[in-house]
Amino acid sequence: MTGFVNPFAPKGRGGDSATRIKDWVRKCLALPVDVVVSVYQISCREVGCADVETIIGILRPHEPVQIMRVPRPIVDVTERDVELAHQHALEAQLSKSEA
């Protein structure tokens, strides 16, 4: 007998990659279990941005959403990309608070 197959599960859209990225984000930021990590891929049509980028949303209870961007498709994101995106987000937040 075969196992249950979810007919609504995403097909060929980086599901395993998204799970791997979420794990890296949790590790990099030492996030507790009540923090939601969302990973998705978008097409960007703005001048100066990558054609496709991966967006990582970190949703902490009672705090604004933290967004990290990686300028590559979700299947190509590496653990190092996550670390660099986090560093860039921290630098941007620091610059914003100093202004």
Secondary structure, 3 states (H helix, E strand, C coil): CCCCCCCCCCCCCCHHHHHHHHHHHHHHHCCCCCCEEEEEEEECCCCCCCCEEEEEEEECCCCCCEEEEECCCHHHCCHHHHHHHHHHHHHHHHHHHHC
